[in-house]
Amino acid sequence: MAGLSPMMFQYVETKKQYSDCILFYRLGDFYEMFFEDAITASRELEITLTGKECGMEERAPMCGVPFHAVDTYLNKLVQKGYKVAIAEQMEDPKQAKGLVKREVVRIVTPGTITSSVALDETKNNYLMGIVYLGDTFGIASADISTGDFLVTEVQSERELTDEINKFSPSEIICNEAFLMSGIDVEELKNRYHFAMSSLEARFFSDESCRKLLKEHYHVNSLEGLGLGIYDTGVIAAGAVMQYLYDTQKNTLSHITGITPYSVGQYMVLDVSTRRNLELLETLREKQKKGTLLWVLDKTKTAMGARLMRTYVEQPLIQREAILKRQNGIEELNMNYIAREELREYLNSIYDLERLIGRISYRTANPRDLIAFSSSLSMLPYIKNILSEFTSPALKEFYEELDSLEDLHQLIESAIVEEPPISSKEGGIIKDGFDPETDRLRKAKTEGKTWLAQLEAEEREKTGIKALKVKFNKVFGYYFEVTNSFKDQVPDYFVRKQTLTNAERFTTDKLKELEDVIMGAEDKLFSLEYDLFCQVRDKIGSQVLRIQKTAKAIAGIDVFASLSLAATRNNYVKPKINEKGVIQIKNGRHPVVEKMIRNDMFVANDIYLDNTKNRVSIITGPNMAGKSTYMRQTALIVLMAQIGSFVPADEANIGICDRIFTRVGASDDLASGQSTFMVEMTEVANILRNATRNSLLILDEIGRGTSTFDGLSIAWAVVEYISNTKILGAKTLFATHYHELTELEGTLNGVNNYCIAVKEQGDDIVFLRKIVKGGADKSYGIQVAKLAGVPEPVIARAKELVNELSDADITAKAKEIAKTGAAANQHKPVPKPDEVELSQLTLFDTVQEDQIIKELGELELGSMTPIDALNTLYRLQTKLKNRWNGN
């Protein structure tokens, strides 16, 4: 681009190195954008697009944002998935010889943004790296705002999707092989809303990744970091670290650890289960209110809120770890005055994790240090209260919590109580902290006294009563005289500027004072900035101590929150067993009981085990409470494995490795899947991945297709689950297929339960109590009436239901239950990948018998010829469809 001005040539050369970014180019008090970047930014930020002479025939498109408000604009672009490269002036323009040197100091992306304005303090902001090698996915997730860094490996697409769902990354980087793995990346992006980019091969070199991790963590072997068995995970972690070095252009000193984990360390909760149980957000409104997190999260700090979210997403499966949390919560329950005192102190603590992140990044401003200091002032009181507790978890928090009094004292002695936001405008350092600062400040103060004296002297000499000494950054200090007094201006006043209503002048003496004052002020501002940076760096050097303390504070906050939820909601401490028994007495749904009056909720019992009570078939009308009952069971189990107390009178919870739910369904038209296809996909996932120690919540399996197909599938699913040689998982199975109640007594471990209903004529009252036995009605018409369906429709439905009696289906089901189901228990055990949900041959003759019966009942004498032909055609079509397998 010949003919470009020197500055624009510098811009173009910088842009070439960061072609995938929008370049924020610092010019004075603004960040400017040019050419295509300007067009994009003006559109996305809704700011004015102008032009600039650049040495070419046409003006370059240009737009800009003020540097002091850059975060707001930066956040908008990053949230829309753009990368932004920030080019700063690397020298003082006043002292630069020729063109001011500029360099890109940082690249901001969705996964690397650290602005407190952009981040949700209750959630981590993860950058995820995914590496696909052979049949393994390496996954590394880093939150640079907190320093958290985790790594694992998975083998299947489903496990990968579960990890993406769990971490909800805002950005994913990957190798080219991942894009070629067959996974629908676009569908994942649309579902989970992350930015994604594949990186060059250099990021994924095994040798360079291992070398980088060793250098960063100052170790000779990755074995010491626990990464020995994570070969693919190491490459993912190395790629993430290299990407962070390249974009952040600093030492990343606050990333002090890396946590390898196995997905088997925690209860497995797949995407459907998290959604159906409404753990973090409601199904419809996508809000926190109405979720399990809403009930349990009473945390006072941002760190505690993030940790509570992690607890809910990752229930434990080790009994000792669960009991350790339980005992800590119980001790807080027993010492509620101390607990409330702790919560009072916690309320004054800012986000230490993200503050130390900004301090390490050298982006923390003076007010951040005051917030940090204010937080540290609470730590000795918290530590003192913790010293009284004896449970292992709380004692551990006590030992890990460093009161950091030396850092608090440093900030207290160095930084004024109400500093400015900017670190370069002075007014930061306290009197007495540094002798040179005090000397310059005194000179600046005395200089202003001299100015006041000079102003008074000149007023007296000239007789100009309105004479004033003023200052601005362009002209410095000057005397200002309004036009009404300009005739009285003496000869030794030298004019500096003419305004509409006034004139501005200087004198030799004023110029001398200006040199003294401005020199002292510039030196003072520069010195204060240097001292501030020294204080900030000294705090940053203690990042390990601070992060350890922040984790302890988060843990204390979560335990206190779970304790408050337990005492406020009348929860009990559940027993934890490894025998597979789930026994709950008067269990309640933790969310539903909070959304209605507590005395209105009907509590229910449940008993499941690995022998005679594996599968509970639950029948009853819609709206009667089947789904609530099943979900509350899953939530109580999950809460118990978090370590929380649970909503029940008594509970004995057998540890579950996984909870699966199949509750409701909707079309997924974007991926071409019908309601029934979505349902069957979820069922297939459950049957292929559940184990004997899993808890299955299955609601209305087979309702998305015809009655015969649906019943056949539901029947086959129950047989498969109940067979201990194949699966034998604990299951709650809600259905409207009353025929399935015939399985009790013929399949080992299958038992019938139903929702109690009181009939009052044509109306029903839901008692919402689970009782032993199966329902013989669905009460669908009564429910339709309650919902407000017009009376003519209700009346006609009653007529039709009598005509469309399913007596023949029930009779056939009883026959199959006595023969086929029992025989199925003794069949050879198929391999999981050979098992298919094929339709049972349950109703081979039912449809033909019905057609013959209908023919026999026709009253031909009362039919018109056209009616007779239509009826004959309909029956013939049924037979043809039957013979053709349709």
ABEGO torsion letter per residue (X at the ends): XBGBBAAAAAAAAAAAABAABBBBBBBEABBBBBEAAAAAAAAAAGBBBBBBBAGBABBBBBBBBBAAAAAAAAAAAAAAGBBBBBBBBABBAAABBEBBBBBBABBBBAAABABAAABBAABBBBBBBBBBBEABBBBBBBBAAAGBBBBBBBABAAAAAAAAAAAGBABBBBBAAAAAAGBBAAAAAAAAGBBBBBBBAAAABAAAAAAAAAAAAGBABAAAAGAAABAAAAAAAAAAAAAAAAAAGBAGAABABBBBBBAAABBBBBAAAAAAAGAABBAAAGBABGBAAAAABABABAAAAAAAAAAAABBBABAAAAAAAAAAAAAAAABAAAAAAAAAAAAABBBAAAAAAAAAAGABBAAAAAAAAAAAAAAAAAAAAAAABABAAAAAAAAABBAGAAAAAAAAAABBABBBABAAAEGABBBGABAAAAAAAAAAAAAAAAAAAAAAAAAAAAGBAABBBBBBAAAEBBBBBBAAAAAABBAABBBABBBAABBBBBBAAAAAAAAAAAAAAAAAAAAAAAAAAAAAAAAAAAAAAAAAAAAAAAAAAAAAAAAAAAAAAGBBBBBBBAAGBBBBBGBBBAAAAAABBAAABBBBBBBBBABAAABBBBBEBBGAGAAAAAAAAAAAAAAAAAGBBBBBABBBBBBBABBBBBBEBBBBAAAGBBAAAAAAAAAAAAAAABBAABBBBBBGBGAABBAAAAAAAAAAAAAAAABAAAAGBBBBBBBABAAAAAABGABBGBBBBBBBBBBBEABBBBAGBBBBEBBABAGAAAAAAAAGBBAAAAAAAAAAAAAABAAAAAAAAAAAAAAAAAAAAABBBBBAAABBBBBBBAAAAAAAAAAAAAAAABBAAABBAAAAAAAAAAAAAAAAAAAAGX
